Amino acid sequence: MTTTPRVPAPDASAPRPEGGRPPRVVVVTGASRGIGRATAEAFVAAGDTVAALHRGGDVPEGAHGYVADVTDADAVDRAFTAIEQELGAVEVLVANAGVTRDGLLLRMSDEDFDAVVNTNLTGTFRVVRRASKGMIRLRRGRIVMIGSVVGLYGGAGQVNYAASKAALVGMARSITRELGGRGITANVVAPGFVETAMTAVLPEDTQKQYKAAIPAGRFATVDEVAGVVQFLASDAAAYVSGAVIPVDGGLGMGH
């Protein structure tokens, strides 16, 4: 399911991350826009080899695009098999793909609940399960899941979304207990409100209300979230696992 040809040997003159270590193969899901796109761009800029999983559309410049829907286990397996054959063993996974179908509890349909959980939670499980096979063989790896402040703080009209994001914490901590002894870490980044196309279309008064509740007084940039993801994927974070790192300007303090 790849959209790119076999990749030649790395260019010796290309940037090398973290003071000269060889580039790693990094998989980012939901990489065509928003946080996923910014994260893929950041790893590309750092000199890593990035595989961008997406359902359609373009991918960041310098990334290798692979079409796969995380709700389809077979498609995920085919994409990872192609990545391993063409780019090499996957050392970093950023599980970012997610959807929303907001609605008040009493009006939320089973379909809307299941669709969000199938992508945000079960979809994350599918890509983590597949990526971990290679990481176990390597005896090293970094798994970063993109959660949300809503998963800890709650959100009216977001029972499905909040449940799917809260569950990632238990997933990351269980993975840490299973695979921590093999040099593999698993963490959750929990962004608050972020400057994306989704927040840009909110009415100005609504944006002001949200910002008033944030101690930082503003929304995060996608690059600020990507920077935290990069840290968790770095050698410097080798002893950080099972953690939830908020990137929310203080919105969810204490949760």
Secondary structure, 3 states (H helix, E strand, C coil): CECCCCCCCCCCCCCCHHHHCCCCEEEEECCCCHHHHHHHHHHHHCCCEEEEEECCCCCCCCCEEEECCCCCHHHHHHHHHHHHHHCCCEEEEEECCCCCCCCCHHHCCHHHHHHHHHHHHHHHHHHHHHHHHHHHHHCCEEEEEECCCHHHHCCCCCHHHHHHHHHHHHHHHHHHHHHHHHCEEEEEEEECCECCHHHHCCCHHHHHHHHHHCCCCCCECHHHHHHHHHHHCCHHHCCCCCCEEEECCCCCCCC
